[in-house]
Every structure is written in structure tokens, then in C-alpha cells.
Amino acid sequence: MLIADTYGEFNLAEMAPGKRASMLGPFAFAYSSMPAHRTAISEAIAAPSVWVAERDGVVVGVLRGGRTDHRGRTVLSSLFVAAQHHDRGIGRALVERFEQEYTARGASVFSLSATVYAVPFYLSVGYKKTTGLRSAHSFGEPGLPYQPMKKVVENERWVGRSPLQYPRQTAVSPGSDPAMAYVGVDQHAQHRWADTCL
């Protein structure tokens, strides 16, 4: 329900109510227990890597990404943080952890399509606008304004190393909050947490 609530409240806030509902796609059924709805949502969440922030066993943030686009850039597909946890460093920590993981794998350029609401956040973590605003489809519904952005990171540390030599972590805890855990989940294990971050 995290993604459905956050996407609807913040990213689709400027849309008319009827258009907002259609732009939610399968997330419009986030509160449904019907297996077909749960399956559609799980399929929409699927990504090469997913990072989840939990507090006291509750998912409060989720980042999806890891595919490579046609220009060879690593794509940050989406980031959602529960409204009551905004401005606490959760989004920043998820982005940093995602970038660390993919930099360790050899990535040096990251790209994303930010909704208008999210642009200030991505600017604050080092992303730059690459063009003017564009319009995209959200689950088949046209008219979602977005800002293409990218970030170039130095990756000299990993030059000449094979992927088997890259350090790997699946969980980290930020030092200031022992109740918060950040867990990376690969595409084969996403079913373990998908229901908790709908």
C-alpha cells in the first residue's frame, strides 16, 4: 500500500481524480486481497534490484531499479517513501545504497524519470536535469509530466576488477537509527516482501 498511497498522493496530486485512478494502474487495487490484483501488483513492482527500508518490521521506503537503458545508463526506476517518513533521510539512504551497489558492479551513469514532485529531491542527491519536462504514460494513461535526469559518478575504484571481486551486501543499517534496516532484494526473491509495500 506504500507505493499506491505515495504515488497517488504525491506523484499524481495534480491529476483529476478520475485520471489519477487510471494512472495508478494495478495499484488502484492495493487494498484488494484478490489473487489477480496481487499478481498484477507484484508484476508491476518487479525489477532487477529492489531496496526496501523497514522500520520496526514495517516497510517505509522502496526503491526499484537496475536495468540498463539504450545508452548504457543504469536506471533508477522508482523511489517511494511513506508520507510520515519524509524528510528523515530514508530516500537519500536508499538512493545512496542503490548507487553504491551498481557502482560496485561497474556503473558510472545513472538515469531516472522524475515526477514534478520528486525533482527537488533528486537535485538534492546530485541528479541533473537532462532536458525539459516531457510527458509519459502511467499504466497506459497518457499525460504524466516527468523530468529526465541523470547523475555521473566516479568509478575509478573498480576499473580493471572482475564482477566477482565487487563487494556485495544485502543489508545495511544506518548508524543513527538502529530500528531502521535497508535490505536489497534481487528479482528472484521479491515475492518475500512484495505484499508489504503495495
C-alpha positions in Angstrom: 0.0 0.0 0.0 3.0 2.2 0.4 3.5 2.6 -3.4 -0.2 3.1 -4.1 -0.6 5.7 -1.3 2.6 7.6 -2.1 2.2 7.6 -5.8 -1.4 8.7 -5.7 -0.9 11.4 -3.0 2.4 13.0 -4.2 3.2 12.0 -7.8 -0.3 12.1 -9.2 -1.5 15.0 -7.0 -2.1 17.4 -9.9 -4.3 14.9 -11.9 -8.1 15.0 -11.8 -9.5 12.2 -9.6 -10.7 10.0 -12.4 -7.4 10.3 -14.3 -5.4 9.7 -11.0 -7.3 6.4 -10.5 -6.5 5.2 -14.1 -2.8 6.3 -13.7 -2.5 4.1 -10.6 -2.9 1.0 -12.8 -2.8 -2.1 -10.7 -2.0 -0.1 -7.6 -5.6 1.1 -7.7 -6.3 -2.3 -6.2 -3.6 -2.2 -3.5 -6.2 -2.8 -0.7 -7.7 -5.8 -2.5 -6.9 -9.3 -1.4 -7.9 -10.8 -4.8 -5.1 -13.0 -6.1 -5.3 -11.5 -9.6 -4.8 -8.0 -8.2 -1.9 -9.1 -6.0 -0.3 -10.8 -9.0 -0.7 -7.7 -11.2 0.9 -5.5 -8.5 3.8 -8.0 -8.0 4.5 -7.9 -11.7 4.4 -4.1 -11.7 7.0 -4.0 -8.9 9.4 -6.4 -10.5 12.9 -5.0 -11.2 16.4 -6.3 -11.4 17.0 -4.9 -7.9 14.7 -3.6 -5.2 15.8 -1.9 -2.0 13.4 -1.8 0.9 13.7 0.4 4.1 12.0 -1.1 7.1 11.3 0.4 10.5 10.2 -1.9 13.2 9.3 -4.5 10.7 7.2 -2.1 8.6 8.2 -1.1 5.0 8.6 2.6 4.9 10.5 3.0 1.7 11.2 1.1 -1.5 13.5 1.7 -4.5 13.4 -0.2 -7.7 16.0 -0.2 -10.4 19.0 -1.7 -12.1 18.1 -2.2 -15.7 20.3 -0.7 -18.3 18.8 1.7 -20.9 19.7 2.1 -24.6 22.5 4.5 -23.7 24.1 2.1 -21.2 23.0 4.0 -18.2 21.7 2.3 -15.0 18.1 3.2 -14.4 16.6 4.1 -11.1 13.0 3.1 -11.9 11.2 4.4 -8.8 11.5 5.5 -5.2 8.7 5.8 -2.7 8.9 6.7 1.0 5.8 6.7 3.2 4.5 10.2 3.8 5.0 10.1 7.6 8.7 9.2 7.0 9.5 12.0 4.5 12.5 14.3 5.4 14.2 11.7 7.6 16.9 10.6 5.2 15.3 7.4 4.1 15.0 8.3 0.4 18.6 9.6 0.4 19.9 6.4 2.0 18.1 4.2 -0.4 19.4 6.1 -3.4 23.0 6.1 -2.0 22.8 2.3 -1.3 21.4 1.6 -4.8 24.2 3.8 -6.4 26.9 2.1 -4.3 25.7 -1.4 -5.3 25.6 -0.5 -9.0 28.9 1.5 -8.9 30.4 -1.7 -7.5 29.1 -3.5 -10.5 30.7 -1.1 -12.8 28.0 1.6 -13.4 29.1 5.2 -13.7 26.0 6.9 -15.1 22.5 6.7 -13.6 19.3 7.9 -15.1 15.7 8.4 -14.0 12.4 10.0 -14.9 11.3 12.1 -12.0 7.8 13.3 -11.5 7.5 17.0 -10.9 7.0 16.4 -7.2 10.3 14.5 -7.0 12.6 16.8 -8.9 13.8 18.8 -5.9 14.7 15.6 -4.0 16.7 14.2 -6.9 18.5 17.6 -7.4 19.5 17.4 -3.7 21.1 14.0 -4.2 23.2 15.1 -7.2 21.0 14.4 -10.3 20.9 16.9 -13.1 18.1 17.7 -15.5 18.9 16.5 -19.0 16.1 18.1 -21.0 12.9 20.0 -20.3 9.7 18.4 -19.0 8.3 15.6 -21.0 5.0 13.6 -20.9 4.7 9.9 -20.3 2.1 7.2 -19.9 1.4 5.8 -16.4 0.0 2.3 -16.8 -1.3 3.2 -20.3 -2.8 6.5 -19.3 -1.2 9.5 -21.1 -0.3 12.8 -19.6 2.1 12.3 -16.7 4.7 15.1 -16.7 8.2 13.9 -15.9 11.7 15.3 -15.8 14.5 13.2 -17.4 17.6 13.3 -15.1 21.0 11.7 -14.8 23.9 11.5 -12.5 27.5 10.7 -13.4 29.6 9.1 -10.6 33.3 8.4 -10.5 34.0 4.7 -10.7 37.8 4.5 -10.8 37.9 2.2 -7.8 36.5 -0.7 -9.8 38.4 -0.2 -13.1 40.1 -3.5 -14.0 38.3 -5.7 -11.5 36.1 -8.5 -12.4 32.5 -8.6 -11.2 33.3 -11.4 -8.9 35.6 -9.1 -7.0 33.0 -6.5 -6.3 31.9 -6.3 -2.6 28.3 -7.3 -2.0 26.0 -6.5 0.9 22.3 -7.3 1.2 21.6 -5.3 4.2 22.9 -2.2 5.9 21.7 -0.3 8.9 22.1 3.5 9.2 24.1 4.3 12.3 21.7 6.8 13.8 18.6 4.6 13.9 19.1 1.0 15.0 15.4 0.3 14.3 15.8 1.0 10.6 17.1 -1.6 8.2 17.8 -1.3 4.4 17.5 -4.6 2.6 18.4 -5.3 -1.0 16.3 -8.0 -2.8 17.1 -9.4 -6.2 14.5 -10.2 -8.7 14.3 -13.9 -7.6 13.4 -13.1 -4.0 10.9 -10.2 -4.5 7.9 -12.2 -3.6 9.1 -12.2 0.1 8.2 -8.6 0.6 6.0 -7.5 -2.3 2.8 -7.7 -0.4 4.1 -5.4 2.3 5.0 -2.5 0.1 1.9 -2.4 -2.2 
